Amino acid sequence: MQDAALRYFLEVVRLGSISEASARLNVAASAISRQISKLEAQLGSPLFERRARGMVPSPAGDLLAQHARRMQLGEEQVITEIRRLRGLERGVIRLGCTEGFAVDLMPEVIGTFRERHPGILFDMRVAAPQAVTRLVREGEVDLGVTFGFVPDPSVRIELVGNAPLMALMASDHPLAGQDHVTLRDIAAHAVALPAPDTTARQLFDLACGAEGVAVEPVLSTNYMSALWRFAEIGGGITVTGRITVLSRIWRFQIVALPVRSPTVEKRRYEVQSMIGRSLPDAARVFLDHLKLCLSRMEHGEAMPAGELSWARSDI
């Protein structure tokens, strides 16, 4: 298969239209159509389905797109390696993560990594959990950090850990002195909840349904930072993953208590990478650093390569 044909094919996959791909690539639409037809003849299978909203890859087209993206990434990696001076002096690491990780955790992990490797640059994209996995699967990011309930076979799982829900509240909240809270405890107070498309909200609603607890949030938003701030100022309780708020507990007057419910233990966090791809050196070394940071966080130890410290793991 020719490189040009695959490049045209991927652009049509991305834009969903031969005419838009033609304008973007500055190549005649007939040339793009001809190359795609050659690919289909070579493979003996249609690569697109024509629908009202545009051209959508067929199952065969999805497989070819994954292969073509891996080829592109491999070529980019070779070029990067050749141009790099030595060691980890240069490079760009592309990350995808949910907002919960983006607020505190990832900036601190990136900061400590750059203390040792100041020439490494980062491009971080924030998205919903399933969208992060899609970015990883399609090769748009090197690593994804997200939440989920079951392993996704379309990506490689580099690290997995438990991510149970915690109840986040101000230090002077009536429940702050308890060792844990129940769903009925939470329901008796003002509650702020993340949007329904987040795993935290889905898990909370599932747990409430299982226990017959009704909760009407005084605030619902897709902006995690707003929920955390709302809890900090005493506006109410919110629920969040423990691993994303450890440094916030340390830096602010805020308390996170375990939620006593068997259902809330079912969520997990994952570090993901693309199947069939060898990570660039910089991304591979950063992955090791991220794993070390997460391990030390779980044990309440200091961040490596820096002076940022974390809250005790038993908070």
ABEGO torsion letter per residue (X at the ends): XBAAAAAAAAAAAAAGBAAAAAAAAGBBAAAAAAAAAAAAAAAGBBABBBBAAEBBBBAAAAAAAAAAAAAAAAAAAAAAAAABABEAABEBBBBBBBAAAAAAAAAAAAAAAAAABAABBBBBBBBBAAAAAAAAAAGABABBBBBBABBBAABBBABBBBBBBBBBBBAABAAAABABBBAAAAAABBBBBBBAABAAAAAAAAAAAAAGBBBBBABBBABAAAAAAAAAAGAEBBBBBAAAAAAAAAABBBBBBBBBBAAAAABBBBBBBBBGBBBBAAAAAAAAAAAAAAAAAAAGBBBBGBABBBBBAAX
